[in-house]
Amino acid sequence: MNIKELKDQVDRLYENQCLFSHNHPEDITVGIVVKSGGVGGTPIVGIKSIQAGFDWDNGKLMIYPEKGLRVVRDDELLALRKASEEYGWALYENRGLKADIKKLNAKIALLAKENT
């Protein structure tokens, strides 16, 4: 998208009042859509500022979000899923081991009582 296309889309929404069914233009939040696994309204990150690029960024309109955003590579997601799964299994096994230790300590205490 270029700046003219952005302006045309915003102008069209503004003129048709598509955004303003129950709000005034001053009450409309502008944000960058972010992915989330949640249910409900579409999550967004607010916009801190907009700046025209210069030097190497000449010819760009840069939108700065209120929170840091970055591109996540597919292999990162796979690694995070794998690590999360391993962590979950480790917790599950740890819970089982703790229960086993508790049972064995009770048996040891019972045997110690019988031998005294």
N, C-alpha and C positions, 0 to 999 in steps of 0.2 A: 504494500500500500504506500502511496506517496502522500504528501501533505495536502494536495488538492482533493484527493479521494477522501481523506480523513475529514477535511473541512466540509465537503459536500455531504457526507454521511451525517455529521453532527448537525449541519444546517437543516437537512431533511428531517431528522428526528425532532429538532427544535421547532421547526415550522409546523410539522404535523402534530406536535404535542404528544408524540408517542410515549415519551418518558413521563409526562406530567399528568397522568390520569387523576392522581390525588395529591400531587406535589407541585410546588412552585419550582422554577428552574434553580433557584438558590439552594433548594433542599435536595437536589439530585447529587448523589455521590458518584464520582468517576473513579474507576479502579481497573486493575489488571487482573483478569481471571487466572486463578491458580487451580491446579488439580488437587482434589481431596477425595478421600473415600467416604466422606460423610453424607448424610441425608439432610435435605433442607435447601435453603437458598444457595445460589452459586457463590462460592468463596472468592473474595477479591483481596488484593493488596492495594492500599491507597497509593495515590501519586503524590510524591513530594515536590517535584518540579519538572519543568520541560525546558529544554535548552537547544538552541541551534548549534550544530557541530561546527568546529573550525579545525584548521590544520588537517590532520589525517582524517578527521571526521567531517570534513566539509561535505555538504550535501545530505546531511542526516539531521533529522529531528529526533532528539534523544529524550525519552521519558524515563525519569528516575523514580523508582518505587520507594515507598516508605520503609519497606523491609528489603533486605538483600535477597535477590532471586538468582538462580543459576540453572543452567541446563544440566539435567541428570542423564548420564549415559545409561543405556540399557544394561551393560554389564555391571554397573553400580547397583541398579535395582535388583538384579539377580543375586549379587553378593549380599545385599542387605536382607533379601528374603531368606537366603541360605543361612546366614548368621542368626536371624531371628528364629528360624526353625530349630537350629542347633541349640540355641539358648533355651528355647521352650522344652526340648527334650532333656537338656541338662537339668533344668528345674524339676521336671517330672521325675527323673531318675534320682535326684537329690532327695526329693520328698520321700520316695520309696526307701532309700537307704536310711534316712533318719528314722522312719517308722521301724525298719528292721533293727537298727541299733537300739531303739527304745525297747523293743520286744526282747532282744538278747540281754540287755542290761537287767530287765525284770527277771529273766530266767537265771542269770548269774546271781542276782540278789536272793532268789528263792533257793538255789542250790547252796549258796553260802549259809543261809539260815538252817537248812537241813543238815549240813555238816558241822554245825556248832552245837 
